[in-house]
């Protein structure tokens, strides 16, 4: 005989069920990736950029190119050869392979640009984040910014290169001497815009530490802004290095550089134009690709595009 207890079952109460949200799982970086690959031209540019940077890093190690050594200097028939299967970009006035010289110079230019960008961004972001919160530090740093921002960057870099001499270390120091202050001021401005929003005021009232608010509430929101700045900075540093090397103030004679090659081959622009235009085109392709990919990545990283 069926009783009432057999027909019904007591439901258990679970407090955690009330907190469950019936929504699909969300991954920020997965959403960034999907947004980024939506544009086919950007994907092609990114693949091209990766290939160029990888080739610039690997090829010089295989070729063993040394700007101080001219392998066929006594053989005049090896000078100014046109591009061919053996010499893809031809040879220059000292019988060196232009192909090897260009990629060795591209590696050094990229290496310097990446290091300078990393140093300036780390210092600038950390200082700018604290600067945007501290009123006492703001009074001091504003005066420092007003002084350094009125000194022409390239002029100061040239003076420092004259004093320290050509070389990797001196060039990096010269290019990092004041540029961090502009990154810090840029971050400070954006931090001041975000710091007084309601959720940050509420977090401060609950006793959240300033550095925790910076790292958890503010900097993640600025990822797209930082990426935009980086996408402009890396090509800019490549251009600075090329300009300083073109003026004879960049790397030493023992190191290849796109700026040094462009300066060296300028005198052959009319007689052997390919010597001048090949490093210029490589430089332009890398710089434009970096800018396009960086801008698209910053757009994809903007949280407002994920809504």
N, C-alpha and C positions, 0 to 999 in steps of 0.2 A: 504494500500500500504506500503510495507516494504522499509524503508529508509536505507541508509548506516550506520547511527548511531545505528540502531537496530541490525545490523549484527556484529558489533565490540564492544569490551569493553576495556576501558582504563586500563592498568596494573599499579598498584601502586608500587612505589619504597620504599623498606624497607632496610635501611642501615645494620640492624642487621643480615639480611639473608646472607650477604657476610661473616659473621664471623661464621656461623654455619658449623660444621664439621659433615659430614655424617659417623659417626663411632659408634660402639656399646659402651654403657656405661661401664666404667672400674672402678672396686673397688679393691684397693690394698689388703685389708685384706681378701676379698672374694677370690681373686686369691691365697693368701697365704694359705687359708684353703683348696682350691681345690688341690694345690700342695702337701700339707701335707698329706691329706687322700689318696693320690694316692698310697702310699706304705702301704699295708695291715699289714705288720709286725710292722711298726711304729705305726699304729692305735691300734693294739693289745697291744703293749708296753705302749702306752699312757693310755689305759683303765686300764691296770694292775697297772700302776703307780698311777693313780687317786684313784683306789680302795685301794691300800696300804696306801697312804697318808691319805685318808679319814678315813680308819679303825684305823690308828695309832692315829689320832686326837680324834676320838669318843670313841673307846673301853676303854681307861683308865678312862674316865668319868663314864662309866657304871660299870666297875669292882671295882672302888674305891681302886685300888692297892696302898699300902703304903709300901715302902721298909723297913721302920722302924718297921713294925708290922709283926710278924710271927704267923699266926692264929692257927697253930697246932704244935707249937714248942715242946709241952710236949708229943705229940703222935709220937713216933718213927716210927710207921708203915706208916706214911704219908711222910716220907723222901725218896727221890730218886725214886719216883714212875715213871714207864714207861708211855709213852704217851697212853692216853685212851680217851673215850668219855667224862668222867668227867674232866680230865686234859689233854687237847689236846697236849701240849708239855711236860707233866709230871710235877713233882715237884723237887725242889732243896734241898740243904742240910738243909735249915731252914723251909721246908715244904711249901714254897711259890709256887704258880702256875707260872711256867716258861712262859706260854702263856701271862699271865697278865704282868709279869715283862718285857718281850721282847717288847710288844707293848707300854708300858709306857716309856721304854727306847728309843724306836724308835721315839715317839712323841717329847721327849725332844731333841734328836739329830737333828731332822728335824727343830724343832722350833729355835734352836740356829743357824743352818746352814742358814735358811731363813733370820733371823734377821741380821746376820753378812754380808750376801751377799747384802741385801738391803742397809745397812749402807755404806758399802764400795763402792757399785756401785753408789749410789747417790752422795757421796763426790767425788769419783774418776771421774765420768763422768762430773760433773759440773766444777771441777778444771781442768781436762784434756782438756775440750773444750776451756776454757779461756787460759790455758797454751799454747795451740797450736797456738793461735793468738798473744799473747803478748810476744814480744822479751825481754822486761824488766823482766817480770815474769819468762821467760824461763831461764835466767841466774841464778836466785835464786833457782828455783825448780830443775834444773839439779844438783846443788851441794847437795841439800837435798836428791834427789834420789840416788846420788852416795854414800852418807853416809848410808842411810837406807837400800839400796839394798845389802850392804855388811854385814849386821847383819843377821845371820840365824833366820828366822821367828819363828820356833819352839823353839829355844833356848831362844829368847826374851819372847815368850809367857809363857814358863815354869818359867822363872825368875819372871815375873809379877804375875803369879799364886802363886808362893811361897810368894811373898810380900803381895798380896791382900787376899790370902786365897781362898778356894774353894767356888763356888757359881755361879749362873746365870750371875749376873752383872759383876763379875770379869772375868769370862770366855769370855764374849762378848767383854769386853774392851781389854783383852789380844789378842783376835783374830782379833780385828779391829785396833790395835795400829799402824801398819805399812802397812798393805796390801792395803790400799787405794792408796798409792803412786804408786803401780804397775798398778792399774787400771787407774790412772791418766796418767801415762806415756804411757800406751797402747793406750788410747784415744788421747793423744797429738800427737802421731806418725801418727795416721790415719787422724786427723784433718789437720796436716801439709801437708799430701799428697793431700787432697781435696781442701784446702783453696785457692790455686793459680790456680784452673781451670778457664776456660774462663768465665763461667756463674757467678762465685763468684767475679772475677775481674770486670765484667760488673756491677754486683750488688753493689759493693763497689764504683765504679765510679758514680753511680746514687745516692749515699748518704745513702745507707742502713746501719743501725746501726750494729755494730759487733755482739751484742747478738742476733739480729734478723737473721743475716746470720747464726749464729751457730745453732739456734733452727729451722730455716726453710730450710736452704740449706744444712747443713752438718749432723747434728745428725740423721735426718730421713734416710739418705743414709747409716748410720752406724748401723741400727737396726739389721741386720743379724750378723754383727761383734760383737755387744754387746751381742746378744743371744748366740753366740758361746762361749764367755767368761763366761757368766752366767752358761751355761751347764757344764763347767769345774769347776767353782768355788763352786757351791753347793755341789757336791760330795766331793770336796777337803775339805771343811769345816766340813762335816760329818766325814771324815777321821781324821782331826785334832782333833775334839772333842773326837773321839774314842781313839786316841793315848794319849791325855792328861788325859782322864779318866782312861785309862789303866795304866798310870804311877801314878795314884792317885792324879792328879792335876786338874781334871775337876770339875764336879759338887759335891756338898756336899753329905753327907750320906743320907740326906732327899729326894734326887731326884734320880730317876732311870736313867740309861744311858746305851746305847749299849756297850760303852767302859768299863764301870764298870762291866757289866754282863760278858763280854768276859774275863776281868781280873779275876773276881771271879770264873768263871767256868773253867779257864785254868788248874787248878790243878786236875780237874775231866775228862780231855780229854781222858785218857786211860780207866778209870773205868766206866764213864758215858759220852761217847763221844757226845751224843745228846745235852747235856747241853751246850757244847762249840760250836758245829756246827750250832745249830738253830739260835742264834743271828748273827753269822757270815754270814749265808746264807741270812737272812733278810736284813742285812746291804749291802751285795753284790747286792742283787736284786734291792733294792731301788737306790743305787748309779749307777748301770749300766743302769737302766731304765731312770733315770734322764739324764744321758749323751746321751743316744740314742735319746730320745725325744727332748732334747735341740739341738743336732746337726741337726736333721731332720728339726726342726722348724727354725733354723737359715738358712738352705739351702732354705727352702720354702720362707723365708722373704727376700732373696737376690733378688733385683730388676732384676738382669740379668737373673734369671730363669723365668721371666714373659714375656720375649720378644717372 
